[in-house]
Amino acid sequence: MNAIKSFFSACCLLLVLGGCTKTVNDDLSFVDAAAAPDKLSVMFDITQDNTGLVTITPNGEGSIYYDVYYGDATTTPVNLSAGKNTTHIYAEGTYNVKIIGHAVNGKTTELIQKLTVSFRAPENLVVNWAIDGVNNFKVNLSATALYETAFKVFWGDVANEPGQPFLEGQNVNHVYAAVGSYTLRVVAYSGGSATTTYTTTVNIVDPVLIPITFESATVNYAFTNFGGGVSTKIANPQMNGINTTANVARMVKNAPEVWGGSFITVGTPIDFSVNKVFRMKVYSPRVGAKVLLKVENLTNGGIFFEKEVLTTVANAWEDLAFDYRTINTGNTYQKVVLIFDLGTVGDGSANFTWLFDDIRLTNQMPVGVLALPVTFDLPGVNYEVTDFGGTVSVPATDPTNGANNVKKTTKTGGAQTWAGTTIGANFNAPIGFTATKTQMSIRVYSPAAGLRVRLKVEDKTNPARSVETEAMTQAANTWETLVFDFATPSIGTASMNLAYTYDMASVFFDFGNNGTGSVFYWDDVTFLPTNVIPNYLTLPIDFQSTYAYPFVNFGGATATVVNNPDASGINTSSKVGKMVKGAPEVWAGSFIDLVNPINFTVLRTFKVKVYSPRIGAKLLLKVENPTNGGQFYEKEATTTVANAWEELTFDYTAIPAGFYARVVLIFDLGTAGDGSPNFTYYFDDIRLN
């Protein structure tokens, strides 16, 4: 059965094959009849990055490929299949792009399309320029921008300037030939006609810097004058001695102000990190003229430092030194201020005309110049002293430190009560006393406690202008710092006059007593920039100091310093005086000595705060001469409250002139005490009012 089926299938296949006839169809007339390409167009896609890159895409109906002629210097067309595109980089401009579309039968259609390539102007132009840190005439510059192809900088200092080309990331510089204001221009180019321009003004100056020599032809030595002072740069009229330079500055001081002067601003903050001594050459019309050199912050006149020195020669150049070693280097200073004869009105005459030059910084005071503080340690400084009245002073080694140089003064046997020692010839500058800066200090190694040390300052040129004050040693055979407050001068001496010049000092050990051969070591004579609480006893007595308050008790009374038993009412201080009156004497009491005599020239009313166990207790307040008990004055007051603080008043209006340096307190004079609470009193704040 299967064999019959196979045979039948084969017969059918032969019948089909035998019935097929081959037909040839070579009619291409429809191609020849095809139309030429139609509706030709072209699309231009221009990138916006100023590269000139254009993508060209031709379109049309009936085109199988295109010839693209770019329209620039490129003459050979690009062949593109339908649906394809080409890219080409153009310079900025207008081009006739020709497109030829080819049909399948060879027919063509041509299209000419205008292409305009226009670059966008550069954006975000940033020009970074700065005057060189070393050469003030040199400018360093760089620039960045979007869509730029190159830059040119026009420095503005020559006519018909071609400009200096540079690229992004490149630094260029230029050195100007002279000071002046210049218009600097930077042009960012797009690769075409579009540009972006940056313009600024560059001011080339030769700034004033330390040292100030007045010799530069390009530096503008621009002084700002005030109060009648007038400073100018001039040719040196005194080319001799230590100053033969061609140019100097001259200050003429006119009315109306005693502080008339000038200042000049330097280009950068003054560097005090290493050198802290100003030097300046000065030609003065007279000896003893004061020269104040001050530096100030550029914008805050409250930040300053100043020193004043004296001229020592007339009508000749000298080199003055201003000790800035204590300046606060944490501040910045850019103004240099000069005031001649501060405190005196100038009249514009030759007597108020000074020359100055070579303002500079050095790292040490000139050899031989004596300046505060006096340490006896600086090499080259003349530490000679002048003894008088029987003292003998010599250089010595610190008795406690062999590396420290000090002065040793012996008050020889029989020396005068006023024997003393003058420190050098004079200081290089007046001591800088002000209304709130009135103190000096000396480190002293004394043979005994309780010895008076007097310090006197005066005007070297006028000894009548002086002020004296005292301190008292508190310990024996050890170093201590004694503080001398010239606001409280010793009795019988002149008061401080801030209009005077104090530039010389003398020290008197164990003042008021004849010499016994006692030896004193001393060091570090210092002007205090800020007043401190003295380490000796003076009015007012408030018991708040670390001072020992050495009361001397007599007749059965005992005075001590204790905690305030009732810190309330008018007296909330922590420490007060306490007196317990015991037997046997009705006049029992205590006294304490002050370093300086009490000054009754202005104030003559004593005030004392008292805490009494009962109403009607009497307090006798007496002052006397420590060396002459017959010279005294006393007043008595009575308490009006019990077990509370009150203030008693003692009228000293009628006190005669005298040397009163001892304060005596006696409670309940005429009654013997028994040491009980009924004879226990507290007192505080003994003061003149």
FENLIN-V407694 format. One record per run of one state. SS is the DSSP state (~ for helix, > for strand, _ for the rest). FROM is the first residue (numbers start at 1). TO is the last residue. If there is no record, write none. Layout:
BEGIN
SS,FROM,TO / SS,FROM,TO
END
This chain:
BEGIN
_,1,1 / ~,2,18 / _,19,28 / ~,29,32 / _,33,37 / >,38,46 / _,47,52 / >,53,61 / _,62,64 / >,65,69 / _,70,77 / >,78,81 / _,82,85 / >,86,89 / _,90,92 / >,93,102 / _,103,107 / >,108,117 / _,118,122 / >,123,131 / _,132,137 / >,138,146 / _,147,149 / >,150,154 / _,155,163 / >,164,166 / _,167,171 / >,172,175 / _,176,179 / >,180,189 / _,190,194 / >,195,204 / _,205,205 / >,206,206 / _,207,211 / >,212,212 / _,213,218 / >,219,219 / _,220,222 / >,223,226 / _,227,228 / >,229,235 / _,236,239 / >,240,240 / _,241,242 / >,243,243 / _,244,246 / >,247,253 / _,254,260 / >,261,265 / _,266,276 / >,277,283 / _,284,289 / >,290,296 / _,297,303 / >,304,310 / _,311,316 / >,317,323 / _,324,334 / >,335,340 / _,341,349 / ~,350,352 / >,353,362 / _,363,373 / >,374,374 / _,375,384 / >,385,388 / _,389,390 / >,391,398 / _,399,400 / >,401,411 / _,412,419 / >,420,423 / _,424,438 / >,439,445 / _,446,451 / >,452,459 / _,460,461 / >,462,472 / _,473,478 / >,479,485 / _,486,503 / >,504,509 / _,510,517 / >,518,527 / _,528,540 / >,541,541 / _,542,551 / >,552,554 / _,555,556 / >,557,563 / _,564,567 / >,568,568 / _,569,570 / >,571,571 / _,572,574 / >,575,581 / _,582,588 / >,589,593 / _,594,604 / >,605,611 / _,612,617 / >,618,625 / _,626,627 / >,628,638 / _,639,644 / >,645,651 / _,652,661 / >,662,667 / _,668,676 / ~,677,679 / >,680,688 / _,689,689
END
